[in-house]
C-alpha cells in the first residue's frame, strides 16, 4: 500500500460528528473535554472563528478570543473526539474566508457586523 492509500484508509475510518454550519466571522462556543488524570471535565471556549481549513477527517478551524487583554487562538480538529458540542452564538458578516486582519485590531475596531436574519 502506498502512503496515499494508507491516508485514505485512515480517513475513511474516522467519523466526523454533525455540527452546525459555521464559517469565518461567526462567534461560536466550543465545549471541549479535558482529561486531568482520571478525572474528566467540560470547558467552554468562546471566540470568533478566524478560518476553516482542510476537508473531511483532516478539517480544522481556528478560534480567537481575548483573555485578560491578550489574544488567544486555538486550533481545533473538527474530527476530534474531545469536542463535545459546538454552538453558534452569532453569525458574522465578513468578506473573506480567513480573517487574520483581526489580529491587528483592538477594541471597537475588532467588532464584526452581525448578519441579519
C-alpha positions in Angstrom: 0.0 0.0 0.0 1.2 3.4 -0.8 1.2 6.4 1.5 -1.8 8.0 -0.1 -3.8 4.7 0.1 -3.0 4.4 3.8 -4.0 8.0 4.5 -7.3 7.4 2.6 -7.9 4.3 4.6 -7.5 6.1 7.9 -9.7 9.0 6.8 -12.4 6.6 5.8 -12.3 5.0 9.3 -12.6 8.4 11.1 -16.1 9.6 11.6 -16.9 13.3 12.0 -19.8 14.3 14.2 -22.5 16.5 12.8 -22.1 20.1 13.9 -24.0 23.3 13.0 -22.7 25.2 9.9 -20.3 28.0 10.8 -17.7 30.0 8.9 -15.2 32.7 9.4 -16.6 35.7 11.3 -19.1 33.7 13.4 -18.9 33.7 17.2 -19.0 30.1 18.5 -18.7 28.3 21.8 -16.8 25.0 21.7 -17.4 22.7 24.6 -14.2 20.7 25.0 -13.5 17.6 27.1 -10.4 17.9 29.2 -8.8 14.9 30.9 -6.7 15.5 34.1 -5.5 12.3 35.5 -8.5 10.0 35.9 -11.0 12.9 36.0 -12.8 14.4 33.0 -14.4 17.8 32.8 -16.0 20.1 30.1 -14.6 23.5 29.4 -16.2 26.2 27.1 -14.1 28.1 24.7 -15.9 31.1 23.1 -14.5 33.2 20.4 -14.6 34.3 16.8 -13.8 31.8 14.0 -10.8 33.0 12.0 -10.7 30.3 9.4 -11.7 26.8 8.5 -9.2 24.7 6.5 -8.9 21.2 5.1 -11.7 18.8 4.3 -13.1 15.5 5.6 -11.3 14.0 8.6 -8.5 16.5 8.4 -10.6 19.6 8.6 -9.6 22.2 11.3 -10.9 25.5 12.5 -9.2 28.4 14.4 -11.0 30.2 17.1 -9.7 33.5 18.6 -10.7 35.1 21.9 -9.4 37.9 24.1 -8.4 36.7 27.6 -7.1 39.3 30.0 -6.3 41.7 27.2 -4.3 39.1 25.4 -5.4 37.5 22.1 -5.6 33.7 22.4 -6.0 31.4 19.4 -6.7 27.8 19.4 -6.9 25.3 16.5 -9.5 22.5 16.8 -9.6 19.5 14.6 -13.2 19.0 13.5 -12.9 15.2 13.9 -11.6 15.4 17.4 -13.3 13.1 19.9 -12.7 15.7 22.6 -15.1 18.2 21.1 -18.4 17.7 22.9 -20.6 20.4 21.3 -20.3 23.5 19.1 -22.9 26.2 19.5 -23.1 29.2 17.1 -23.8 32.3 19.2 -23.7 35.0 16.4 -23.4 34.9 12.6 -20.9 37.5 11.4 -20.7 39.2 8.1 -17.2 39.1 6.6 -16.0 39.2 3.0 -13.0 36.8 3.5 -12.5 33.1 4.2 -9.6 33.9 6.5 -9.8 37.0 8.7 -6.3 37.2 10.1 -6.5 41.0 9.9 -8.5 40.7 13.2 -5.2 40.0 15.0 -4.0 43.6 14.5 -7.3 45.2 15.6 -8.2 46.1 19.2 -11.4 47.1 21.0 -14.3 48.5 18.9 -12.3 48.2 15.6 -12.3 44.4 16.1 -16.1 44.1 16.1 -17.8 42.2 13.3 -21.2 43.1 12.0 -23.9 40.6 12.8 -25.8 39.0 9.9 -29.5 40.0 9.6 -31.9 37.0 9.5 
